[in-house]
Amino acid sequence: MNLLLLNLILALVWAAITGGFSPTNLAIGFAFGYAALWPVRHRFDARSFNRPFLLLQLAGLFAREMFRSEFRVAIDT
């Protein structure tokens, strides 16, 4: 079982225990699950554990390039 699936299960368990399946509560459960799985990540596939950081980097790159392209278009007009 990879860590992402295990982390999602932990987030759902967190939401079930706290009694609320709101997106905020699921995000908090996901963060707690991530922190709980951090010490044992070497026993699993580490590539899936780094995926959230890589997705954040990709989102930052996209936002930066979008801003740069909008700025260039604004200068040209």
N, CA, C and O atoms as a GROMACS GRO file, in nm:
protein
  308
    1MET      N    1   0.086  -0.117   0.000
    1MET     CA    2   0.000   0.000   0.000
    1MET      C    3   0.090   0.123   0.000
    1MET      O    4   0.183   0.132   0.080
    2ASN      N    5   0.063   0.216  -0.088
    2ASN     CA    6   0.148   0.334  -0.090
    2ASN      C    7   0.104   0.435   0.016
    2ASN      O    8  -0.004   0.425   0.073
    3LEU      N    9   0.190   0.529   0.042
    3LEU     CA   10   0.167   0.624   0.151
    3LEU      C   11   0.053   0.720   0.124
    3LEU      O   12  -0.016   0.761   0.217
    4LEU      N   13   0.031   0.755  -0.002
    4LEU     CA   14  -0.078   0.848  -0.032
    4LEU      C   15  -0.212   0.785   0.002
    4LEU      O   16  -0.298   0.850   0.063
    5LEU      N   17  -0.232   0.660  -0.035
    5LEU     CA   18  -0.356   0.591  -0.003
    5LEU      C   19  -0.370   0.575   0.149
    5LEU      O   20  -0.479   0.595   0.203
    6LEU      N   21  -0.264   0.539   0.215
    6LEU     CA   22  -0.268   0.525   0.360
    6LEU      C   23  -0.299   0.659   0.428
    6LEU      O   24  -0.371   0.664   0.527
    7ASN      N   25  -0.244   0.766   0.375
    7ASN     CA   26  -0.270   0.899   0.429
    7ASN      C   27  -0.416   0.939   0.407
    7ASN      O   28  -0.477   0.999   0.495
    8LEU      N   29  -0.470   0.907   0.291
    8LEU     CA   30  -0.612   0.936   0.267
    8LEU      C   31  -0.702   0.858   0.363
    8LEU      O   32  -0.803   0.910   0.411
    9ILE      N   33  -0.666   0.734   0.390
    9ILE     CA   34  -0.743   0.654   0.485
    9ILE      C   35  -0.735   0.717   0.624
    9ILE      O   36  -0.835   0.724   0.695
   10LEU      N   37  -0.616   0.761   0.663
   10LEU     CA   38  -0.602   0.827   0.794
   10LEU      C   39  -0.684   0.956   0.801
   10LEU      O   40  -0.739   0.988   0.905
   11ALA      N   41  -0.691   1.029   0.691
   11ALA     CA   42  -0.771   1.152   0.688
   11ALA      C   43  -0.919   1.120   0.704
   11ALA      O   44  -0.991   1.190   0.774
   12LEU      N   45  -0.964   1.013   0.639
   12LEU     CA   46  -1.104   0.972   0.653
   12LEU      C   47  -1.134   0.923   0.794
   12LEU      O   48  -1.242   0.950   0.848
   13VAL      N   49  -1.040   0.852   0.854
   13VAL     CA   50  -1.058   0.807   0.992
   13VAL      C   51  -1.064   0.928   1.085
   13VAL      O   52  -1.146   0.932   1.177
   14TRP      N   53  -0.978   1.027   1.061
   14TRP     CA   54  -0.980   1.150   1.141
   14TRP      C   55  -1.117   1.219   1.130
   14TRP      O   56  -1.174   1.261   1.230
   15ALA      N   57  -1.168   1.229   1.007
   15ALA     CA   58  -1.297   1.294   0.987
   15ALA      C   59  -1.409   1.215   1.055
   15ALA      O   60  -1.502   1.273   1.110
   16ALA      N   61  -1.401   1.083   1.051
   16ALA     CA   62  -1.503   1.001   1.115
   16ALA      C   63  -1.499   1.015   1.267
   16ALA      O   64  -1.603   1.019   1.332
   17ILE      N   65  -1.379   1.023   1.322
   17ILE     CA   66  -1.366   1.037   1.468
   17ILE      C   67  -1.415   1.173   1.514
   17ILE      O   68  -1.484   1.183   1.616
   18THR      N   69  -1.380   1.278   1.440
   18THR     CA   70  -1.420   1.413   1.481
   18THR      C   71  -1.564   1.443   1.445
   18THR      O   72  -1.624   1.536   1.499
   19GLY      N   73  -1.622   1.365   1.353
   19GLY     CA   74  -1.764   1.381   1.322
   19GLY      C   75  -1.795   1.483   1.216
   19GLY      O   76  -1.911   1.522   1.201
   20GLY      N   77  -1.696   1.529   1.141
   20GLY     CA   78  -1.722   1.627   1.036
   20GLY      C   79  -1.642   1.598   0.912
   20GLY      O   80  -1.520   1.584   0.917
   21PHE      N   81  -1.711   1.587   0.799
   21PHE     CA   82  -1.644   1.557   0.673
   21PHE      C   83  -1.630   1.682   0.586
   21PHE      O   84  -1.640   1.674   0.464
   22SER      N   85  -1.607   1.795   0.649
   22SER     CA   86  -1.587   1.919   0.573
   22SER      C   87  -1.448   1.917   0.509
   22SER      O   88  -1.359   1.846   0.556
   23PRO      N   89  -1.429   1.993   0.402
   23PRO     CA   90  -1.296   1.997   0.339
   23PRO      C   91  -1.185   2.042   0.434
   23PRO      O   92  -1.073   1.992   0.427
   24THR      N   93  -1.217   2.134   0.523
   24THR     CA   94  -1.117   2.180   0.619
   24THR      C   95  -1.077   2.069   0.715
   24THR      O   96  -0.959   2.049   0.744
   25ASN      N   97  -1.176   1.996   0.763
   25ASN     CA   98  -1.148   1.887   0.857
   25ASN      C   99  -1.070   1.775   0.787
   25ASN      O  100  -0.982   1.715   0.848
   26LEU      N  101  -1.103   1.746   0.661
   26LEU     CA  102  -1.028   1.645   0.588
   26LEU      C  103  -0.884   1.690   0.564
   26LEU      O  104  -0.792   1.609   0.570
   27ALA      N  105  -0.865   1.819   0.537
   27ALA     CA  106  -0.728   1.871   0.518
   27ALA      C  107  -0.648   1.861   0.647
   27ALA      O  108  -0.530   1.828   0.644
   28ILE      N  109  -0.711   1.890   0.759
   28ILE     CA  110  -0.642   1.877   0.887
   28ILE      C  111  -0.607   1.731   0.913
   28ILE      O  112  -0.497   1.702   0.960
   29GLY      N  113  -0.699   1.640   0.884
   29GLY     CA  114  -0.671   1.498   0.899
   29GLY      C  115  -0.560   1.452   0.807
   29GLY      O  116  -0.477   1.369   0.846
   30PHE      N  117  -0.557   1.506   0.686
   30PHE     CA  118  -0.450   1.472   0.592
   30PHE      C  119  -0.315   1.521   0.645
   30PHE      O  120  -0.214   1.451   0.634
   31ALA      N  121  -0.313   1.641   0.701
   31ALA     CA  122  -0.188   1.696   0.757
   31ALA      C  123  -0.141   1.614   0.877
   31ALA      O  124  -0.022   1.586   0.890
   32PHE      N  125  -0.234   1.576   0.965
   32PHE     CA  126  -0.196   1.493   1.079
   32PHE      C  127  -0.148   1.355   1.034
   32PHE      O  128  -0.053   1.300   1.090
   33GLY      N  129  -0.213   1.300   0.933
   33GLY     CA  130  -0.170   1.171   0.879
   33GLY      C  131  -0.032   1.180   0.817
   33GLY      O  132   0.050   1.089   0.832
   34TYR      N  133  -0.007   1.290   0.747
   34TYR     CA  134   0.125   1.311   0.687
   34TYR      C  135   0.232   1.317   0.795
   34TYR      O  136   0.339   1.257   0.782
   35ALA      N  137   0.202   1.390   0.902
   35ALA     CA  138   0.298   1.400   1.012
   35ALA      C  139   0.318   1.265   1.082
   35ALA      O  140   0.428   1.233   1.126
   36ALA      N  141   0.211   1.187   1.092
   36ALA     CA  142   0.221   1.057   1.158
   36ALA      C  143   0.300   0.958   1.074
   36ALA      O  144   0.370   0.872   1.128
   37LEU      N  145   0.291   0.969   0.942
   37LEU     CA  146   0.361   0.876   0.854
   37LEU      C  147   0.505   0.918   0.825
   37LEU      O  148   0.582   0.838   0.771
   38TRP      N  149   0.542   1.038   0.860
   38TRP     CA  150   0.677   1.087   0.832
   38TRP      C  151   0.786   0.997   0.891
   38TRP      O  152   0.883   0.968   0.820
   39PRO      N  153   0.777   0.953   1.016
   39PRO     CA  154   0.885   0.870   1.072
   39PRO      C  155   0.900   0.732   1.006
   39PRO      O  156   1.008   0.673   1.012
   40VAL      N  157   0.795   0.681   0.942
   40VAL     CA  158   0.802   0.547   0.883
   40VAL      C  159   0.806   0.551   0.730
   40VAL      O  160   0.783   0.448   0.666
   41ARG      N  161   0.834   0.665   0.672
   41ARG     CA  162   0.830   0.679   0.527
   41ARG      C  163   0.937   0.595   0.457
   41ARG      O  164   0.918   0.558   0.341
   42HIS      N  165   1.047   0.565   0.524
   42HIS     CA  166   1.153   0.487   0.461
   42HIS      C  167   1.111   0.341   0.438
   42HIS      O  168   1.173   0.271   0.359
   43ARG      N  169   1.007   0.296   0.506
   43ARG     CA  170   0.958   0.159   0.488
   43ARG      C  171   0.864   0.146   0.368
   43ARG      O  172   0.830   0.035   0.327
   44PHE      N  173   0.824   0.259   0.314
   44PHE     CA  174   0.732   0.259   0.201
   44PHE      C  175   0.800   0.321   0.080
   44PHE      O  176   0.918   0.358   0.085
   45ASP      N  177   0.726   0.333  -0.027
   45ASP     CA  178   0.775   0.398  -0.147
   45ASP      C  179   0.783   0.548  -0.121
   45ASP      O  180   0.680   0.613  -0.105
   46ALA      N  181   0.903   0.603  -0.116
   46ALA     CA  182   0.923   0.744  -0.079
   46ALA      C  183   0.878   0.839  -0.189
   46ALA      O  184   0.852   0.957  -0.161
   47ARG      N  185   0.867   0.792  -0.313
   47ARG     CA  186   0.827   0.883  -0.421
   47ARG      C  187   0.687   0.937  -0.400
   47ARG      O  188   0.662   1.055  -0.426
   48SER      N  189   0.595   0.855  -0.353
   48SER     CA  190   0.458   0.903  -0.333
   48SER      C  191   0.449   0.996  -0.212
   48SER      O  192   0.356   1.076  -0.203
   49PHE      N  193   0.545   0.988  -0.120
   49PHE     CA  194   0.542   1.075  -0.003
   49PHE      C  195   0.585   1.217  -0.039
   49PHE      O  196   0.542   1.312   0.026
   50ASN      N  197   0.669   1.233  -0.141
   50ASN     CA  198   0.715   1.365  -0.183
   50ASN      C  199   0.621   1.430  -0.283
   50ASN      O  200   0.641   1.546  -0.319
   51ARG      N  201   0.520   1.359  -0.328
   51ARG     CA  202   0.430   1.411  -0.430
   51ARG      C  203   0.361   1.541  -0.391
   51ARG      O  204   0.352   1.630  -0.476
   52PRO      N  205   0.310   1.560  -0.268
   52PRO     CA  206   0.248   1.689  -0.235
   52PRO      C  207   0.344   1.807  -0.250
   52PRO      O  208   0.303   1.914  -0.294
   53PHE      N  209   0.470   1.788  -0.213
   53PHE     CA  210   0.567   1.896  -0.230
   53PHE      C  211   0.591   1.926  -0.377
   53PHE      O  212   0.604   2.042  -0.416
   54LEU      N  213   0.596   1.823  -0.458
   54LEU     CA  214   0.616   1.842  -0.601
   54LEU      C  215   0.495   1.911  -0.664
   54LEU      O  216   0.512   1.994  -0.754
   55LEU      N  217   0.376   1.878  -0.619
   55LEU     CA  218   0.256   1.945  -0.671
   55LEU      C  219   0.254   2.092  -0.633
   55LEU      O  220   0.211   2.176  -0.712
   56LEU      N  221   0.298   2.124  -0.511
   56LEU     CA  222   0.306   2.264  -0.471
   56LEU      C  223   0.409   2.340  -0.553
   56LEU      O  224   0.387   2.455  -0.589
   57GLN      N  225   0.521   2.276  -0.584
   57GLN     CA  226   0.621   2.340  -0.668
   57GLN      C  227   0.566   2.364  -0.808
   57GLN      O  228   0.590   2.470  -0.867
   58LEU      N  229   0.494   2.268  -0.861
   58LEU     CA  230   0.435   2.284  -0.993
   58LEU      C  231   0.332   2.397  -0.994
   58LEU      O  232   0.327   2.474  -1.089
   59ALA      N  233   0.251   2.406  -0.889
   59ALA     CA  234   0.153   2.515  -0.880
   59ALA      C  235   0.223   2.650  -0.872
   59ALA      O  236   0.177   2.747  -0.932
   60GLY      N  237   0.332   2.658  -0.797
   60GLY     CA  238   0.408   2.782  -0.790
   60GLY      C  239   0.470   2.820  -0.923
   60GLY      O  240   0.469   2.937  -0.962
   61LEU      N  241   0.524   2.722  -0.993
   61LEU     CA  242   0.581   2.748  -1.125
   61LEU      C  243   0.474   2.796  -1.221
   61LEU      O  244   0.497   2.890  -1.298
   62PHE      N  245   0.356   2.733  -1.218
   62PHE     CA  246   0.247   2.774  -1.304
   62PHE      C  247   0.204   2.918  -1.274
   62PHE      O  248   0.185   2.998  -1.366
   63ALA      N  249   0.190   2.952  -1.146
   63ALA     CA  250   0.149   3.087  -1.108
   63ALA      C  251   0.252   3.190  -1.152
   63ALA      O  252   0.216   3.297  -1.201
   64ARG      N  253   0.379   3.158  -1.134
   64ARG     CA  254   0.484   3.252  -1.175
   64ARG      C  255   0.485   3.274  -1.326
   64ARG      O  256   0.494   3.387  -1.372
   65GLU      N  257   0.475   3.167  -1.401
   65GLU     CA  258   0.475   3.180  -1.547
   65GLU      C  259   0.348   3.250  -1.596
   65GLU      O  260   0.354   3.324  -1.694
   66MET      N  261   0.237   3.226  -1.532
   66MET     CA  262   0.112   3.295  -1.570
   66MET      C  263   0.126   3.445  -1.545
   66MET      O  264   0.084   3.525  -1.628
   67PHE      N  265   0.184   3.483  -1.432
   67PHE     CA  266   0.204   3.624  -1.401
   67PHE      C  267   0.298   3.688  -1.503
   67PHE      O  268   0.273   3.799  -1.550
   68ARG      N  269   0.406   3.618  -1.535
   68ARG     CA  270   0.501   3.673  -1.631
   68ARG      C  271   0.437   3.692  -1.768
   68ARG      O  272   0.461   3.793  -1.834
   69SER      N  273   0.357   3.597  -1.812
   69SER     CA  274   0.294   3.609  -1.943
   69SER      C  275   0.189   3.721  -1.942
   69SER      O  276   0.178   3.794  -2.040
   70GLU      N  277   0.114   3.735  -1.835
   70GLU     CA  278   0.016   3.845  -1.826
   70GLU      C  279   0.086   3.980  -1.825
   70GLU      O  280   0.038   4.075  -1.885
   71PHE      N  281   0.199   3.988  -1.758
   71PHE     CA  282   0.275   4.112  -1.754
   71PHE      C  283   0.328   4.147  -1.893
   71PHE      O  284   0.325   4.264  -1.932
   72ARG      N  285   0.376   4.049  -1.967
   72ARG     CA  286   0.425   4.074  -2.104
   72ARG      C  287   0.312   4.120  -2.195
   72ARG      O  288   0.332   4.208  -2.278
   73VAL      N  289   0.196   4.061  -2.181
   73VAL     CA  290   0.082   4.102  -2.263
   73VAL      C  291   0.041   4.245  -2.226
   73VAL      O  292   0.007   4.324  -2.314
   74ALA      N  293   0.043   4.278  -2.098
   74ALA     CA  294   0.006   4.413  -2.055
   74ALA      C  295   0.106   4.516  -2.110
   74ALA      O  296   0.066   4.627  -2.145
   75ILE      N  297   0.233   4.482  -2.118
   75ILE     CA  298   0.333   4.575  -2.171
   75ILE      C  299   0.314   4.593  -2.321
   75ILE      O  300   0.331   4.703  -2.373
   76ASP      N  301   0.281   4.486  -2.392
   76ASP     CA  302   0.264   4.492  -2.536
   76ASP      C  303   0.142   4.572  -2.578
   76ASP      O  304   0.139   4.625  -2.689
   77THR      N  305   0.041   4.581  -2.494
   77THR     CA  306  -0.080   4.652  -2.535
   77THR      C  307  -0.081   4.796  -2.494
   77THR      O  308  -0.177   4.868  -2.522
   0.00000   0.00000   0.00000
